[in-house]
Amino acid sequence: MNSKFLLSDLRSGTVVFLVALPLCLGIAMACGVPLFSGIIAGVIGGIIVTSVSGAKYSVSGPAAGLTAIIISAIADLGGYQYFLAAALLAGLLQVVLGILKAGGIGNYIPSAVIKGMLAGIGIILIIKQLPHFVGYDADPEGDMYFVQPDGHNTLSDLYYMHNYITPGSLLIGLISLLILFITGMGFYKKSKLLSMIPGPLLVVVVGILLNGLFFENPFLKIGTEHLVNLPRINSLEDLGANFIVPDFAKSQYQSFWVIVFTLGVVASLETVLSLEAIEKLDPEKEAVNPDKELMAQGVGNMLSAVAGGLPITSVIVRSSANINAGAKTKFSAMFHAVLLIVSVMCFPDLLGRIPNSCLAVILIMTGYKLAKVSLFTKQFKMGWDQFLPFIVTVVVMLLTDLLKGVAAGIVVALIYIIRNNIKSSFEVMEDLIEGKRNYLIKLPQHITFFNKGYIATYLERIKGGSHVIIDGSITKSTDKDVKEVLLDFVETSEQKDIEIQFVKYTID
C-alpha cells in the first residue's frame, strides 16, 4: 500500500462499496440464495482475488450476468449446497484455463464491440435504476436481464413505475441527484476540504437523515421495502447459520458436470470481457495478464464456494466506479471489501436506513459515465464498420444479456471483416499499350474462399485480346476453390485470345 495514494484509495473504495453493496445483495436476492452469500462473494472478490490478480483497477464480486445460470443450476440440482460444489469445480476449471493461456481470447474481440458493451451496461444501469429512483422496488437491484423474475421487462417497468411512485423516495432521489451534480463541479473538486468527502458518501448520509426526518410524515414516510435490506448477524450462531457448505452428492449426474463447464467458461468469458473494457477506461492503459486474472478468479471462486458465496467475476460496474472515483492502487478494491463485511457485521441497522433511491442515483451516474452521448457520436463518425457492431451490441444487450450482445456485435464485425477482405482480394493496374489492354494483378499473401467470388467476377470482365500478368510474389497460400477459378480462366483464355503470364506463382 502506497501512503501517497492512501486518501484517494480510501475515497474510491468508499464509492465502490456504496455501488457494490446493493448489487451484492440484489444479485443474491435475484438468485434466491441467502443475502449473506452475495456479501461473502464481494468480500472474497475484493480481498483474495485482488491480492492474487495483476489488475490494479479491476473489482471482482458476484456478477449479474451469471444470475440466469445460477437460478437454472440450483433448480436442476435441487439445492444451493449442490450448486456450490459445481461452483468450486468451475473455479478449478478457471485455474486450468489460465494455465493453458486461454485468457488471450480477449485479444480477438473488436474494439467497437467492447465499447458497445460498456455503453450497453451504462444504459441498462440507468433504466434499471430509474424505478428504484422513484420508489418502485419490485425488481431486485442486481437483476440486469431484460425479462424480469416478476414477469415484467426492463421497458415495461419504466411504464409501471409511474403508478407506484413513493413521494419520499422520489424527493430523496432528486436531492441526491442535485448533490452529485454539485460535488462534480469544479469548485468542489478543487477544494482540499470538500474533495475529501466523496459525493456518493454525502448522498448516503443525507439520505439517511432525510429518511429519519420523513418518518413522522405519513405522505413522505418511506417503508422498509424501499430501504436497503441487510442480513442481520447478531451473534456467532447467526454467522454460522449463514454459511452453507458445498455438497458433492450430485456429482454423479451428467447435469452437474454440464453446470461446472458452463459456469467456468461463462465466468471466464465475462472476466476477459471485463478486463478488455477496463483497459479502455484505464487512464494509464496498463496491460493486464488475462491468464493470471483467470487463475485469480478461479482461486476466488473456489474459496467463495467453500464459504457459501456466489460465483465471482471481474465486474465492469464496480471497476468503472473505482476508476472514476480516482483509485490509484489495489488498496481501493480491498478497502471496499473490508467495508462490506464490517458494515454487515457492525452497522446493519444504520445501513438498513439507506433509501434505495440514494443508491439508485449513484448507479445511474455510474451508468451515465459509461454511456455518454459523446461515445455514440464518436463511434458514428468512425464509419458504419465501427458504428454498426457497436450499436448492435448495445441493442441486443438491452433486449437479452451481456454475452448475447457481445456475440451479436462480433458477428456484425466479422461480416465487415469478411466484406473488406473480399474487396481487397487483389491489387490491379490496367493500361492501354499500343492498342492492347494490359492488366497487372497482384495477389495477396493468403487467398481464401471468401475471395473466390470477387476474383471470378473480375476475371470474367477481362476483354479478349488482352495481356494479363498475375503476380504471386508474396502469395503463401491459395484456397483450392480459387485455384479452380484461375485454372478455368487459363482454359478459356485461348478462346478469347487472352495472353496470360504468371510471376512466381503456379496453379498446378
Secondary structure, 3 states (H helix, E strand, C coil): CCHHHHHHHHHHHHHHHHHHHHHHHHHHHHHCCCHHHHHHHHHHHHHHHHHHCCCCCCCEEECHHHHHHHHHHHHHHCCHHHHHHHHHHHHHHHHHHHHCCHHHHHHHCCHHHHHHHHHHHHHHHHHHHHHHHCCCCCCCCCCCCCECCCCCEHHHHHHHHHHCCCHHHHHHHHHHHHHHHHHCCHHHHHCCCHHHCCHHHHHHHHHHHHHHHHHHCCCCCCCHHHECCCCCCCCHHHHHHCCCCCCHHHCCCHHHHHHHHHHHHHHHHHHHHHHHHHHHHCCCCCCCCHHHHHHHHHHHHHHHHHCCCCCEEECHHHHHHHHHCCCCCCHHHHHHHHHHHHHHHHCHHHHCCCEHHHHHHHHHHHHHHHCCHHHHHHHHHCCHHHHHHHHHHHHHHHHCCHHHHHHHHHHHHHHHHHHHHHHCCCEEEEEEECCEEEEEEECCCEECHHHHHHHHHHHHHCCCCCEEEEECCCCCEECHHHHHHHHHHHHHHCCCCCEEEEECCCCC
